[in-house]
Amino acid sequence: MSFVYENYIREPVTVEGEINIHAIDVGQGDSTLIVAPEGNLLIDAGTNSSEDDLLEYLDYHGIDTIDYLILTHPHEDHIGGADAVVENCSVKNVIMTSFAVTGRVYDDLLDALDKSAETSVIECRAGAEYAVGEMKIKLLGPDPAELGDDANNSSIITKITYGESSLLFTGDAESSVEKRLIIQWGQQLDCDFLKMGHHGSSTSNCDEFIDAVSPYMSVVSCGKDNSYGHPHREIVSMLKTRSIEYYRTDKDGSIVFICDGEKIVKK
């Protein structure tokens, strides 16, 4: 399947209020909370060992309802706290793929979803669109037919639009997927904010993709002194060369960005 979009123009849209983007420090994992005037979105839920910290963070910020929980792929550092979130918060919708793994963490998630009568589970399909008030959510992939045998490359790709501002989240998708996205979506990849792929790994964040997204703001979610060396120095160098403002949870802790629909700034 191939999608090519030419002469893409982002139409100006005016919104009222702000959204807050929380890059939550969950160690060597991923979890991003987006708080909008009309509801909340959580992308990934950190590690199993950080689930208490995640729940405390949500409670501290008064988050007891989540409209959409997007689980990019079923690795422990992305879904480790998802069962606890489903069990302790009112989660209306979970978006995930059918890519399955073996192990207790994934089984715990499935058990929590089975027991939650209020949670709808939605299978990711490229092009699907959802909304939390004026915040628009568009899934750029993958379609079920695009799932291969690699969990990272089966990550959900999510574009968030609020007013004239846009944000992109790619889970742990690697360069081969990034290049496919350029072919499929073209200029629609253009975004102001990028959550750097795969914790700032050089296996993701290829030059062509960063040029296509052309963000001015970015964040890397990774653990302090992690054994993977994330973010890799060539990625940090690339961000500096392109004058892309970037933050790191391993050095900055949990980070909050504010988006008013026209610009995105660090709080």
C-alpha positions as CSV (number, residue, x, y, z in Angstrom):
1,M,0.0,0.0,0.0
2,S,1.4,3.4,-0.9
3,F,0.2,6.9,-0.1
4,V,1.7,9.9,-1.7
5,Y,0.5,13.4,-0.8
6,E,1.6,16.3,-2.9
7,N,1.2,20.0,-2.3
8,Y,0.1,19.4,1.2
9,I,-0.9,22.6,3.0
10,R,-1.6,22.8,6.7
11,E,-4.8,24.9,7.0
12,P,-4.6,27.5,9.8
13,V,-6.8,26.6,12.7
14,T,-7.6,28.6,15.8
15,V,-8.1,27.0,19.2
16,E,-8.8,28.2,22.7
17,G,-6.8,27.1,25.6
18,E,-3.6,25.1,25.9
19,I,-2.4,21.5,25.9
20,N,0.4,20.4,28.2
21,I,2.8,17.7,27.0
22,H,4.4,15.8,29.8
23,A,7.5,13.7,28.9
24,I,7.5,11.6,32.1
25,D,10.7,10.3,33.5
26,V,10.2,6.6,33.6
27,G,13.8,5.6,33.4
28,Q,14.8,3.7,30.3
29,G,11.3,3.7,28.9
30,D,8.7,5.8,27.4
31,S,5.6,7.6,28.6
32,T,4.1,10.9,27.4
33,L,1.0,12.5,28.9
34,I,-0.9,15.1,26.9
35,V,-3.4,17.1,28.9
36,A,-6.0,18.9,26.8
37,P,-8.9,21.2,28.0
38,E,-11.4,18.4,27.1
39,G,-9.5,15.3,28.1
40,N,-6.2,13.3,28.3
41,L,-4.0,11.2,26.1
42,L,-1.3,8.9,27.3
43,I,1.2,7.4,24.9
44,D,3.0,4.4,26.4
45,A,3.3,3.6,30.1
46,G,6.9,3.1,31.0
47,T,8.5,0.1,32.6
48,N,7.2,-2.4,35.1
49,S,9.5,-1.1,37.7
50,S,8.4,2.5,37.2
51,E,4.7,1.9,37.4
52,D,4.3,3.3,40.9
53,D,6.2,6.4,39.8
54,L,3.9,6.8,36.8
55,L,0.7,6.4,39.0
56,E,2.1,8.9,41.5
57,Y,2.8,11.3,38.6
58,L,-0.7,11.0,37.2
59,D,-2.3,11.4,40.7
60,Y,-0.2,14.5,41.4
61,H,-1.5,16.1,38.3
62,G,-5.1,15.1,39.0
63,I,-5.3,12.6,36.1
64,D,-7.9,9.9,36.9
65,T,-9.4,9.6,33.4
66,I,-7.6,8.9,30.2
67,D,-9.6,9.2,26.9
68,Y,-7.0,7.4,24.8
69,L,-4.1,5.2,25.9
70,I,-1.8,4.5,22.9
71,L,0.6,1.6,23.4
72,T,3.1,1.8,20.6
73,H,4.4,-1.7,20.8
74,P,4.5,-4.5,23.4
75,H,8.0,-4.1,24.8
76,E,8.3,-3.9,28.6
77,D,9.8,-0.4,28.6
78,H,6.6,0.9,26.8
79,I,3.8,-1.2,28.3
80,G,5.3,-2.2,31.7
81,G,2.9,0.2,33.6
82,A,-0.1,-0.2,31.3
83,D,-1.9,-2.8,33.4
84,A,-1.6,-0.6,36.5
85,V,-2.9,2.5,34.6
86,V,-5.9,0.5,33.3
87,E,-6.6,-0.9,36.8
88,N,-6.2,2.5,38.6
89,C,-7.6,5.0,36.1
90,S,-10.7,5.3,34.1
91,V,-9.3,4.4,30.6
92,K,-11.9,4.8,27.9
93,N,-9.9,3.6,24.9
94,V,-6.7,1.7,24.3
95,I,-5.1,1.8,20.9
96,M,-2.6,-1.0,20.1
97,T,-1.6,-3.4,17.4
98,S,-2.2,-7.1,17.2
99,F,1.6,-7.7,17.5
100,A,1.9,-10.1,20.4
101,V,4.8,-11.2,22.6
102,T,5.2,-13.8,25.3
103,G,5.8,-12.9,28.9
104,R,4.2,-11.9,32.1
105,V,4.2,-8.1,31.4
106,Y,2.1,-8.6,28.2
107,D,-0.1,-11.1,29.9
108,D,-0.8,-8.8,32.8
109,L,-1.9,-6.1,30.3
110,L,-4.2,-8.5,28.5
111,D,-5.7,-9.6,31.9
112,A,-6.3,-6.0,32.9
113,L,-8.0,-5.2,29.6
114,D,-10.2,-8.3,29.9
115,K,-11.3,-7.2,33.4
116,S,-12.0,-3.6,32.5
117,A,-15.6,-3.3,31.3
118,E,-15.3,0.4,30.5
119,T,-12.2,0.1,28.2
120,S,-12.6,-0.3,24.5
121,V,-9.6,-1.8,22.6
122,I,-9.0,-0.4,19.2
123,E,-6.7,-2.0,16.6
124,C,-4.4,0.5,15.0
125,R,-5.1,1.3,11.3
126,A,-3.1,3.8,9.3
127,G,-5.1,6.9,8.5
128,A,-7.5,6.5,11.4
129,E,-8.4,9.7,13.2
130,Y,-9.7,10.5,16.7
131,A,-10.2,13.6,18.7
132,V,-10.1,14.8,22.3
133,G,-12.0,18.1,21.9
134,E,-10.0,20.3,19.6
135,M,-6.9,18.0,19.8
136,K,-6.7,15.8,16.8
137,I,-5.1,12.3,16.8
138,K,-4.1,10.7,13.5
139,L,-2.5,7.3,13.2
140,L,0.1,7.1,10.4
141,G,0.7,3.4,10.8
142,P,1.0,0.6,10.9
143,D,-1.8,-1.2,9.2
144,P,-2.4,-4.8,10.3
145,A,-0.9,-6.0,7.1
146,E,2.3,-4.0,7.7
147,L,3.1,-5.9,10.9
148,G,6.3,-7.9,10.5
149,D,8.3,-10.0,12.9
150,D,10.0,-7.1,14.7
151,A,8.2,-5.3,17.5
152,N,10.1,-2.0,17.2
153,N,9.2,-1.7,13.5
154,S,5.6,-2.5,14.3
155,S,5.4,0.7,16.5
156,I,2.3,2.9,16.2
157,I,3.1,6.2,14.6
158,T,1.0,9.0,16.0
159,K,0.5,12.6,14.8
160,I,-1.1,15.1,17.2
161,T,-2.5,18.4,15.9
162,Y,-3.7,21.2,18.0
163,G,-4.5,24.4,16.2
164,E,-1.6,25.1,13.9
165,S,0.9,23.1,16.0
166,S,1.7,19.4,15.5
167,L,3.6,16.7,17.3
168,L,4.9,13.3,16.2
169,F,5.5,10.1,18.2
170,T,7.1,7.1,16.6
171,G,7.7,4.6,19.4
172,D,10.8,2.6,18.6
173,A,10.3,2.5,14.8
174,E,13.7,2.3,13.0
175,S,15.0,3.9,9.9
176,S,13.4,1.4,7.5
177,V,10.0,2.4,8.8
178,E,10.9,6.1,8.8
179,K,11.8,5.9,5.1
180,R,8.5,4.2,4.3
181,L,6.7,6.9,6.2
182,I,8.3,9.5,4.0
183,I,7.0,7.7,0.9
184,Q,3.5,7.2,2.4
185,W,2.8,10.5,4.0
186,G,5.2,13.0,2.4
187,Q,4.8,16.6,3.7
188,Q,2.2,15.5,6.3
189,L,5.1,14.4,8.4
190,D,6.0,18.0,8.9
191,C,5.7,18.7,12.6
192,D,6.8,21.2,15.2
193,F,7.7,18.7,18.0
194,L,9.3,15.2,17.7
195,K,9.6,12.6,20.4
196,M,12.9,11.2,19.2
197,G,12.5,7.6,18.1
198,H,13.8,4.6,20.1
199,H,15.2,6.7,23.0
200,G,17.5,8.6,20.7
201,S,19.1,5.6,19.1
202,S,21.1,5.8,15.8
203,T,19.0,2.9,14.5
204,S,16.2,5.4,14.2
205,N,16.1,9.2,13.6
206,C,17.7,9.0,10.1
207,D,18.7,12.2,8.4
208,E,16.0,12.0,5.7
209,F,13.3,11.5,8.3
210,I,14.4,14.4,10.5
211,D,14.5,16.6,7.5
212,A,11.0,15.5,6.5
213,V,9.6,16.2,10.0
214,S,11.7,19.3,10.4
215,P,10.9,19.9,14.1
216,Y,12.1,22.9,16.1
217,M,11.5,21.1,19.5
218,S,12.2,17.5,20.6
219,V,12.6,15.3,23.6
220,V,14.5,12.1,24.3
221,S,13.1,9.7,26.8
222,C,15.9,7.5,28.3
223,G,17.3,6.4,31.6
224,K,20.3,7.9,33.4
225,D,23.6,6.1,32.6
226,N,21.6,3.5,30.6
227,S,23.6,0.6,29.2
228,Y,22.5,1.3,25.6
229,G,24.3,4.7,25.4
230,H,21.0,6.5,24.6
231,P,20.9,9.0,23.2
232,H,23.6,8.1,20.8
233,R,26.1,10.9,20.3
234,E,25.5,11.1,16.5
235,I,21.9,11.9,17.2
236,V,22.8,14.6,19.7
237,S,25.2,16.0,17.2
238,M,22.6,15.9,14.5
239,L,20.1,17.9,16.7
240,K,22.8,20.5,17.5
241,T,23.8,20.8,13.8
242,R,20.1,21.4,12.8
243,S,19.6,23.8,15.7
244,I,16.7,21.7,17.0
245,E,16.0,22.4,20.7
246,Y,16.1,19.2,22.6
247,Y,15.6,17.9,26.2
248,R,16.4,14.6,27.8
249,T,14.6,12.9,30.7
250,D,17.8,11.3,31.9
251,K,19.2,14.8,32.6
252,D,16.1,17.0,32.9
253,G,13.7,14.5,34.7
254,S,10.1,14.9,33.7
255,I,9.6,17.7,31.3
256,V,6.5,19.7,30.6
257,F,5.9,21.6,27.3
258,I,3.0,24.0,26.7
259,C,1.3,24.3,23.3
260,D,-1.2,27.1,22.7
261,G,-2.0,26.0,19.1
262,E,0.6,28.4,17.6
263,K,3.8,27.6,19.3
264,I,5.3,25.0,21.7
265,V,7.6,26.0,24.6
266,K,9.1,24.3,27.6
267,K,7.3,25.2,30.8
